[in-house]
Amino acid sequence: MAAEALGWWGVPLAIAAGTMRGGTPFLFVSLGECLTEKSGKINLGLEGTLLMGAMSAYAISYLTGSPWLGVLVAGIAGVFLGLIHGWLSQQPRVNDVAVGIAMIVFGSGLAFFLGKPFIQPSAPQLATINLAAAGAPPALQSALQISPLFLLGVAIAPFLHWFFKSTRWGLFIRAVGDSPDAARAMGLSIFNVRMLSVVAGSFLAGIGGASLSLYYPGVWTERISSGQGLMAVALVIFARWNPIQCLWASLLFGGAQALGPALQSVGIEQGYYLFNAAPYILTLIIMIITCSPKRTLTGVPGALGTDN
């Protein structure tokens, strides 16, 4: 809308606005995955968690009229799936990838089944914060309306960075993720630390789902996530398991997602599907670069992907 009203000057504005809107779910899911992987576990099931969070938030907002209660319930739904994933993934001879795929199927299937009655109704949305001046053009005011969840995610990123660097629990998580044997020598319970990390990461992913259904795009449909939970895994690798870099990487992915709609709004139809595929192309490029045998990943937890 902003690009259409302001012409070509509106394109960068629309991309900037779309970066904040589209980057919000990426931010929460990537921070949750970063927390999980710091403990040495991979949670590929966050796509199902994202969908379950989106459905739960929308349903509760519709039934109670309170979108913030919906956000809380979305986080609780994430905790429920995180408990299942955290327990299953730590059983003997169980593979993280297999559990993650199973949790995608379980979480998305449960969300689709329970969310059928809420596809058509309109639920109250989260109130936005307008960054534009009072006398700004309506198109500018519309573009600069951001969700409080985006600001919350921006605050969580440096908090997690400080948590990993400066707290005992952050040290415990990093110790378990880097060297489980050393963590056992410290008297730590590997099972409990990883369980708490997976559950906390899933809680954040559930809130990311709430940002989809209660802010942007602000509806509940079965295709609302568009694979963002899986893309977040590549995003964490790109961010080198650093919460601050997860913030910048999420904004990059959000901007890539906003590129297609921004150009379409000023009449550029040629290459529309290519521009809309920008986040997926970016994910593929990141995976190709990071999977190179000649490239050493910095920041990767030592026990990530192992059976320890």
Secondary structure, 3 states (H helix, E strand, C coil): CHHHHHHHHHHHHHHHHHHHHHHHHHHHHHHHHHHHHHCCCCCCCHHHHHHHHHHHHHHHHHHHCCHHHHHHHHHHHHHHHHHHHHHHCCCCCCCHHHHHHHHHHHHHHHHHHHHHHHCCCCCCCCCCEECCCCCCCHHHHHHCEECHHHHHHHHHHHHHHHHHHHCHHHHHHHHHHHCHHHHHHCCCCHHHHHHHHHHHHHHHHHHHHHHHHHCCCCCCCCCCCCCHHHHHHHHHHHCCCCHHHHHHHHHHHHHHHHHHHHHHCCCCCCCHHHHHCHHHHHHHHHHHHHCCCCCCCCCCCCCCCCCC
